[in-house]
């Protein structure tokens, strides 16, 4: 599955992804559905490194009309850490809660919607200060295993586990987690769940070559890591360049499936 990002925010880390007006956000999501996206992820609060929370009323004003309109076209997820926003968005039509705080699992179970459980070390404001792990794969895996158990107990209808690329991780941590995608796929399958990977345009991609690349130069690396994740069996990739990601899936995944079949 391809999840297209709609940032109804003025401060998300990728400026080109920001849709500052409701009609712009709706138009972006409409474009994604036309291109073949499976789900559109609407967020009204940036979770980039160093970001600060916005108040509930402001976040609601940014997302509710967008969710309501886009949910008439296809599945919509709400990217939020706030229970009140999650509840209002589901009432408006959202069918998945994408929760970087991993605290809203009981809400998803109660409302009968899907849930994305993400691993993050620290908060958005502090997570990139000094992320430290003894064994990043083991620690993230234990966290997601516990989250999956809670989701099962809460009766979550559909579940995705997200190792949280870029959320409290160094470049090496991110690469190590990507190298172990298959491990997380096996973990998720034990719960009848999938894995979501989000690498799109993130800072670590700009640190891999001989020269540092700013966010506008990370398209190729974003697409390459999405391809890697698809081939490792993840269920969903979360992307800014959704049209290209859908085309990638058509070129890459389906021919592989046909060969295997």
C-alpha positions as YAML, in Angstrom:
chain: A
units: angstrom
residues:
- id: 1
  name: UNK
  ca: [0.00, 0.00, 0.00]
- id: 2
  name: UNK
  ca: [1.04, 3.59, -0.62]
- id: 3
  name: UNK
  ca: [0.13, 6.23, 1.96]
- id: 4
  name: UNK
  ca: [0.27, 9.77, 0.60]
- id: 5
  name: UNK
  ca: [1.14, 12.56, 3.02]
- id: 6
  name: UNK
  ca: [-1.01, 15.67, 3.31]
- id: 7
  name: UNK
  ca: [0.66, 18.14, 5.66]
- id: 8
  name: UNK
  ca: [-1.97, 20.72, 6.60]
- id: 9
  name: UNK
  ca: [0.74, 22.59, 8.47]
- id: 10
  name: UNK
  ca: [2.94, 25.67, 8.01]
- id: 11
  name: UNK
  ca: [6.09, 24.07, 9.45]
- id: 12
  name: UNK
  ca: [6.55, 20.47, 8.27]
- id: 13
  name: UNK
  ca: [10.19, 19.73, 7.48]
- id: 14
  name: UNK
  ca: [9.61, 19.47, 3.72]
- id: 15
  name: UNK
  ca: [8.32, 22.89, 2.56]
- id: 16
  name: UNK
  ca: [6.94, 21.59, -0.73]
- id: 17
  name: UNK
  ca: [4.62, 19.26, 1.18]
- id: 18
  name: UNK
  ca: [2.91, 22.02, 3.16]
- id: 19
  name: UNK
  ca: [-0.67, 22.81, 2.22]
- id: 20
  name: UNK
  ca: [-1.58, 25.93, 4.15]
- id: 21
  name: UNK
  ca: [-5.22, 26.20, 3.09]
- id: 22
  name: UNK
  ca: [-8.01, 23.64, 3.35]
- id: 23
  name: UNK
  ca: [-8.67, 23.65, -0.39]
- id: 24
  name: UNK
  ca: [-4.97, 23.03, -1.07]
- id: 25
  name: UNK
  ca: [-4.95, 20.06, 1.30]
- id: 26
  name: UNK
  ca: [-8.05, 18.60, -0.30]
- id: 27
  name: UNK
  ca: [-6.60, 19.09, -3.78]
- id: 28
  name: UNK
  ca: [-3.38, 17.32, -2.75]
- id: 29
  name: UNK
  ca: [-5.28, 14.34, -1.37]
- id: 30
  name: UNK
  ca: [-7.52, 14.23, -4.44]
- id: 31
  name: UNK
  ca: [-4.42, 14.10, -6.64]
- id: 32
  name: UNK
  ca: [-3.09, 11.19, -4.60]
- id: 33
  name: UNK
  ca: [-6.28, 9.18, -4.89]
- id: 34
  name: UNK
  ca: [-6.42, 9.79, -8.63]
- id: 35
  name: UNK
  ca: [-2.84, 8.53, -8.91]
- id: 36
  name: UNK
  ca: [-3.73, 5.28, -7.15]
- id: 37
  name: UNK
  ca: [-2.80, 5.88, -3.52]
- id: 38
  name: UNK
  ca: [-4.42, 3.42, -1.13]
- id: 39
  name: UNK
  ca: [-4.77, 5.85, 1.76]
- id: 40
  name: UNK
  ca: [-4.16, 9.55, 2.43]
- id: 41
  name: UNK
  ca: [-2.60, 10.59, 5.73]
- id: 42
  name: UNK
  ca: [-3.79, 13.99, 6.97]
- id: 43
  name: UNK
  ca: [-1.84, 15.77, 9.68]
- id: 44
  name: UNK
  ca: [-2.31, 19.18, 11.28]
- id: 45
  name: UNK
  ca: [0.68, 19.20, 13.61]
- id: 46
  name: UNK
  ca: [4.29, 18.78, 12.52]
- id: 47
  name: UNK
  ca: [6.27, 16.03, 14.26]
- id: 48
  name: UNK
  ca: [9.61, 17.02, 12.73]
- id: 49
  name: UNK
  ca: [12.64, 17.14, 15.04]
- id: 50
  name: UNK
  ca: [12.40, 20.18, 17.29]
- id: 51
  name: UNK
  ca: [8.72, 20.82, 16.61]
- id: 52
  name: UNK
  ca: [6.39, 22.05, 19.32]
- id: 53
  name: UNK
  ca: [2.74, 21.05, 19.80]
- id: 54
  name: UNK
  ca: [-0.14, 23.17, 18.51]
- id: 55
  name: UNK
  ca: [-3.32, 23.58, 20.52]
- id: 56
  name: UNK
  ca: [-6.27, 21.31, 19.91]
- id: 57
  name: UNK
  ca: [-8.55, 23.88, 18.32]
- id: 58
  name: UNK
  ca: [-5.89, 24.90, 15.82]
- id: 59
  name: UNK
  ca: [-5.15, 21.31, 14.86]
- id: 60
  name: UNK
  ca: [-8.85, 20.55, 14.47]
- id: 61
  name: UNK
  ca: [-9.34, 23.59, 12.25]
- id: 62
  name: UNK
  ca: [-6.56, 22.38, 9.98]
- id: 63
  name: UNK
  ca: [-7.71, 18.79, 9.49]
- id: 64
  name: UNK
  ca: [-11.43, 18.18, 10.01]
- id: 65
  name: UNK
  ca: [-12.79, 19.59, 6.75]
- id: 66
  name: UNK
  ca: [-9.93, 17.94, 4.87]
- id: 67
  name: UNK
  ca: [-10.65, 14.55, 6.42]
- id: 68
  name: UNK
  ca: [-14.38, 14.88, 5.82]
- id: 69
  name: UNK
  ca: [-13.95, 15.70, 2.14]
- id: 70
  name: UNK
  ca: [-11.21, 13.22, 1.31]
- id: 71
  name: UNK
  ca: [-12.93, 10.36, 3.13]
- id: 72
  name: UNK
  ca: [-15.63, 10.59, 0.44]
- id: 73
  name: UNK
  ca: [-12.97, 9.57, -2.09]
- id: 74
  name: UNK
  ca: [-11.07, 6.87, -0.24]
- id: 75
  name: UNK
  ca: [-9.51, 5.73, 3.05]
- id: 76
  name: UNK
  ca: [-8.06, 8.51, 5.21]
- id: 77
  name: UNK
  ca: [-5.79, 8.28, 8.23]
- id: 78
  name: UNK
  ca: [-5.40, 11.01, 10.81]
- id: 79
  name: UNK
  ca: [-1.83, 11.75, 11.88]
- id: 80
  name: UNK
  ca: [-2.21, 13.00, 15.45]
- id: 81
  name: UNK
  ca: [-1.05, 12.52, 19.02]
- id: 82
  name: UNK
  ca: [-4.19, 14.01, 20.56]
- id: 83
  name: UNK
  ca: [-7.19, 11.92, 21.62]
- id: 84
  name: UNK
  ca: [-9.68, 14.71, 20.94]
- id: 85
  name: UNK
  ca: [-8.36, 15.21, 17.41]
- id: 86
  name: UNK
  ca: [-8.35, 11.47, 16.74]
- id: 87
  name: UNK
  ca: [-11.95, 11.11, 17.89]
- id: 88
  name: UNK
  ca: [-13.16, 14.09, 15.89]
- id: 89
  name: UNK
  ca: [-11.32, 12.95, 12.76]
- id: 90
  name: UNK
  ca: [-12.77, 9.44, 12.98]
- id: 91
  name: UNK
  ca: [-16.22, 10.99, 13.38]
- id: 92
  name: UNK
  ca: [-15.48, 13.02, 10.24]
- id: 93
  name: UNK
  ca: [-14.55, 9.90, 8.27]
- id: 94
  name: UNK
  ca: [-10.99, 8.81, 9.09]
- id: 95
  name: UNK
  ca: [-10.57, 5.03, 9.25]
- id: 96
  name: UNK
  ca: [-7.02, 4.85, 10.66]
- id: 97
  name: UNK
  ca: [-5.23, 6.64, 13.52]
- id: 98
  name: UNK
  ca: [-1.54, 7.20, 12.76]
- id: 99
  name: UNK
  ca: [-0.05, 7.89, 16.17]
- id: 100
  name: UNK
  ca: [3.62, 8.82, 16.60]
- id: 101
  name: UNK
  ca: [3.15, 8.91, 20.38]
- id: 102
  name: UNK
  ca: [1.82, 5.33, 20.47]
- id: 103
  name: UNK
  ca: [-0.67, 6.32, 23.18]
- id: 104
  name: UNK
  ca: [-4.01, 6.16, 21.36]
- id: 105
  name: UNK
  ca: [-4.33, 2.42, 20.84]
- id: 106
  name: UNK
  ca: [-7.33, 2.11, 23.19]
- id: 107
  name: UNK
  ca: [-9.08, 4.89, 21.30]
- id: 108
  name: UNK
  ca: [-8.58, 3.04, 18.01]
- id: 109
  name: UNK
  ca: [-9.94, -0.15, 19.55]
- id: 110
  name: UNK
  ca: [-12.96, 1.62, 21.00]
- id: 111
  name: UNK
  ca: [-13.78, 3.38, 17.72]
- id: 112
  name: UNK
  ca: [-13.20, 0.29, 15.59]
- id: 113
  name: UNK
  ca: [-10.58, 1.83, 13.31]
- id: 114
  name: UNK
  ca: [-7.10, 0.87, 12.16]
- id: 115
  name: UNK
  ca: [-3.99, 1.94, 14.05]
- id: 116
  name: UNK
  ca: [-0.35, 2.68, 13.28]
- id: 117
  name: UNK
  ca: [1.93, 2.08, 16.28]
- id: 118
  name: UNK
  ca: [5.20, 3.96, 15.86]
- id: 119
  name: UNK
  ca: [8.40, 3.78, 17.88]
- id: 120
  name: UNK
  ca: [9.86, 7.12, 18.95]
- id: 121
  name: UNK
  ca: [12.59, 7.79, 21.47]
- id: 122
  name: UNK
  ca: [11.70, 10.96, 23.38]
- id: 123
  name: UNK
  ca: [9.34, 13.62, 22.06]
- id: 124
  name: UNK
  ca: [9.40, 15.44, 18.74]
- id: 125
  name: UNK
  ca: [11.12, 18.37, 20.43]
- id: 126
  name: UNK
  ca: [13.92, 16.26, 21.96]
- id: 127
  name: UNK
  ca: [14.14, 13.04, 19.96]
- id: 128
  name: UNK
  ca: [17.17, 13.99, 17.86]
- id: 129
  name: UNK
  ca: [19.22, 15.50, 20.68]
- id: 130
  name: UNK
  ca: [21.21, 12.35, 21.47]
- id: 131
  name: UNK
  ca: [19.40, 9.18, 20.45]
- id: 132
  name: UNK
  ca: [21.11, 6.20, 22.09]
- id: 133
  name: UNK
  ca: [20.52, 2.45, 21.96]
- id: 134
  name: UNK
  ca: [22.43, -0.63, 23.03]
- id: 135
  name: UNK
  ca: [20.77, -2.68, 20.27]
- id: 136
  name: UNK
  ca: [18.39, -0.59, 18.17]
- id: 137
  name: UNK
  ca: [16.70, -3.53, 16.43]
- id: 138
  name: UNK
  ca: [16.12, -5.41, 19.68]
- id: 139
  name: UNK
  ca: [14.84, -2.35, 21.56]
- id: 140
  name: UNK
  ca: [12.53, -1.16, 18.79]
- id: 141
  name: UNK
  ca: [11.30, -4.72, 18.27]
- id: 142
  name: UNK
  ca: [10.47, -5.14, 21.98]
- id: 143
  name: UNK
  ca: [8.58, -1.83, 21.96]
- id: 144
  name: UNK
  ca: [6.54, -2.75, 18.89]
- id: 145
  name: UNK
  ca: [5.86, -6.24, 20.22]
- id: 146
  name: UNK
  ca: [4.38, -4.71, 23.38]
- id: 147
  name: UNK
  ca: [2.40, -2.22, 21.28]
- id: 148
  name: UNK
  ca: [1.00, -5.05, 19.17]
- id: 149
  name: UNK
  ca: [-0.06, -6.91, 22.31]
- id: 150
  name: UNK
  ca: [-1.89, -3.81, 23.58]
- id: 151
  name: UNK
  ca: [-3.56, -3.36, 20.20]
- id: 152
  name: UNK
  ca: [-4.73, -6.96, 20.20]
- id: 153
  name: UNK
  ca: [-6.15, -6.58, 23.70]
- id: 154
  name: UNK
  ca: [-7.85, -3.33, 22.67]
- id: 155
  name: UNK
  ca: [-9.52, -5.00, 19.70]
- id: 156
  name: UNK
  ca: [-7.87, -2.87, 17.00]
- id: 157
  name: UNK
  ca: [-9.34, -3.81, 13.62]
- id: 158
  name: UNK
  ca: [-6.22, -3.32, 11.49]
- id: 159
  name: UNK
  ca: [-2.69, -2.76, 12.76]
- id: 160
  name: UNK
  ca: [0.58, -1.56, 11.29]
- id: 161
  name: UNK
  ca: [3.89, -1.47, 13.16]
- id: 162
  name: UNK
  ca: [6.26, 1.38, 12.29]
- id: 163
  name: UNK
  ca: [9.88, 1.25, 13.53]
- id: 164
  name: UNK
  ca: [9.96, 5.04, 13.37]
- id: 165
  name: UNK
  ca: [12.70, 5.89, 10.90]
- id: 166
  name: UNK
  ca: [14.01, 9.34, 11.90]
- id: 167
  name: UNK
  ca: [12.12, 9.44, 15.20]
- id: 168
  name: UNK
  ca: [14.89, 9.46, 17.76]
- id: 169
  name: UNK
  ca: [17.49, 7.70, 15.63]
- id: 170
  name: UNK
  ca: [20.87, 8.51, 14.13]
- id: 171
  name: UNK
  ca: [21.65, 7.83, 10.48]
- id: 172
  name: UNK
  ca: [23.24, 4.52, 11.45]
- id: 173
  name: UNK
  ca: [20.22, 3.54, 13.53]
- id: 174
  name: UNK
  ca: [17.96, 4.26, 10.57]
- id: 175
  name: UNK
  ca: [20.08, 2.20, 8.20]
- id: 176
  name: UNK
  ca: [20.23, -0.68, 10.65]
- id: 177
  name: UNK
  ca: [16.45, -0.69, 11.03]
- id: 178
  name: UNK
  ca: [15.99, -0.59, 7.26]
- id: 179
  name: UNK
  ca: [18.39, -3.51, 6.95]
- id: 180
  name: UNK
  ca: [16.14, -5.50, 9.27]
- id: 181
  name: UNK
  ca: [12.78, -4.76, 7.61]
- id: 182
  name: UNK
  ca: [12.16, -8.48, 7.22]
- id: 183
  name: UNK
  ca: [12.53, -8.97, 10.97]
- id: 184
  name: UNK
  ca: [9.74, -6.49, 11.62]
- id: 185
  name: UNK
  ca: [7.60, -8.06, 8.91]
- id: 186
  name: UNK
  ca: [7.87, -11.43, 10.68]
- id: 187
  name: UNK
  ca: [7.06, -9.81, 14.03]
- id: 188
  name: UNK
  ca: [3.98, -8.10, 12.61]
- id: 189
  name: UNK
  ca: [2.70, -11.23, 10.90]
- id: 190
  name: UNK
  ca: [2.55, -12.93, 14.28]
- id: 191
  name: UNK
  ca: [-0.21, -10.48, 15.16]
- id: 192
  name: UNK
  ca: [-1.91, -10.48, 11.77]
- id: 193
  name: UNK
  ca: [-0.49, -7.00, 11.27]
- id: 194
  name: UNK
  ca: [1.62, -5.20, 8.68]
- id: 195
  name: UNK
  ca: [4.68, -2.97, 8.72]
- id: 196
  name: UNK
  ca: [4.71, 0.68, 7.71]
- id: 197
  name: UNK
  ca: [7.97, 2.33, 6.66]
- id: 198
  name: UNK
  ca: [8.38, 6.09, 6.29]
- id: 199
  name: UNK
  ca: [11.73, 7.33, 4.94]
- id: 200
  name: UNK
  ca: [10.45, 10.00, 2.58]
- id: 201
  name: UNK
  ca: [12.73, 13.03, 2.24]
- id: 202
  name: UNK
  ca: [14.18, 12.51, 5.73]
- id: 203
  name: UNK
  ca: [17.46, 14.03, 6.86]
- id: 204
  name: UNK
  ca: [19.47, 10.81, 7.03]
- id: 205
  name: UNK
  ca: [18.98, 10.29, 3.30]
- id: 206
  name: UNK
  ca: [20.88, 13.50, 2.68]
- id: 207
  name: UNK
  ca: [23.86, 12.23, 4.66]
- id: 208
  name: UNK
  ca: [24.57, 9.08, 2.66]
- id: 209
  name: UNK
  ca: [26.49, 10.45, -0.31]
- id: 210
  name: UNK
  ca: [29.74, 12.32, -0.74]
- id: 211
  name: UNK
  ca: [27.90, 15.63, -0.41]
- id: 212
  name: UNK
  ca: [25.07, 16.59, 1.92]
- id: 213
  name: UNK
  ca: [21.71, 16.86, 0.17]
- id: 214
  name: UNK
  ca: [18.96, 19.20, 1.28]
- id: 215
  name: UNK
  ca: [15.35, 18.09, 1.41]
- id: 216
  name: UNK
  ca: [14.61, 19.08, -2.19]
- id: 217
  name: UNK
  ca: [17.40, 16.77, -3.40]
- id: 218
  name: UNK
  ca: [16.32, 13.58, -1.67]
- id: 219
  name: UNK
  ca: [13.75, 12.28, -4.17]
- id: 220
  name: UNK
  ca: [15.91, 9.48, -5.59]
- id: 221
  name: UNK
  ca: [17.01, 8.27, -2.16]
- id: 222
  name: UNK
  ca: [13.40, 8.33, -0.96]
- id: 223
  name: UNK
  ca: [12.30, 6.23, -3.89]
- id: 224
  name: UNK
  ca: [15.21, 3.80, -3.46]
- id: 225
  name: UNK
  ca: [14.44, 3.16, 0.19]
- id: 226
  name: UNK
  ca: [10.74, 2.74, -0.62]
- id: 227
  name: UNK
  ca: [11.73, 0.12, -3.21]
- id: 228
  name: UNK
  ca: [13.88, -1.68, -0.66]
- id: 229
  name: UNK
  ca: [11.03, -1.71, 1.87]
- id: 230
  name: UNK
  ca: [8.56, -3.03, -0.71]
- id: 231
  name: UNK
  ca: [10.87, -5.88, -1.65]
- id: 232
  name: UNK
  ca: [11.34, -6.79, 2.01]
- id: 233
  name: UNK
  ca: [7.60, -7.36, 2.35]
- id: 234
  name: UNK
  ca: [6.40, -4.27, 4.22]
- id: 235
  name: UNK
  ca: [2.69, -3.59, 3.90]
- id: 236
  name: UNK
  ca: [2.78, 0.17, 3.42]
- id: 237
  name: UNK
  ca: [5.16, 3.02, 2.59]
- id: 238
  name: UNK
  ca: [4.39, 6.57, 3.72]
- id: 239
  name: UNK
  ca: [5.56, 9.07, 1.12]
- id: 240
  name: UNK
  ca: [5.49, 12.68, -0.01]
- id: 241
  name: UNK
  ca: [6.09, 11.74, -3.67]
- id: 242
  name: UNK
  ca: [3.03, 9.55, -3.84]
- id: 243
  name: UNK
  ca: [2.57, 9.53, -7.62]
- id: 244
  name: UNK
  ca: [6.11, 8.21, -8.12]
- id: 245
  name: UNK
  ca: [5.67, 5.65, -5.34]
- id: 246
  name: UNK
  ca: [2.53, 4.27, -6.97]
- id: 247
  name: UNK
  ca: [4.39, 3.99, -10.27]
- id: 248
  name: UNK
  ca: [7.25, 2.26, -8.46]
- id: 249
  name: UNK
  ca: [4.89, -0.29, -7.01]
- id: 250
  name: UNK
  ca: [3.43, -1.03, -10.43]
- id: 251
  name: UNK
  ca: [6.88, -1.52, -11.94]
- id: 252
  name: UNK
  ca: [8.49, -3.35, -9.06]
- id: 253
  name: UNK
  ca: [6.12, -5.28, -6.84]
- id: 254
  name: UNK
  ca: [3.58, -6.71, -9.26]
- id: 255
  name: UNK
  ca: [6.15, -8.24, -11.64]
- id: 256
  name: UNK
  ca: [7.86, -9.86, -8.66]
- id: 257
  name: UNK
  ca: [4.54, -11.24, -7.43]
- id: 258
  name: UNK
  ca: [3.80, -12.64, -10.86]
- id: 259
  name: UNK
  ca: [7.19, -14.39, -11.02]
- id: 260
  name: UNK
  ca: [6.67, -15.90, -7.57]
- id: 261
  name: UNK
  ca: [3.17, -17.04, -8.50]
...
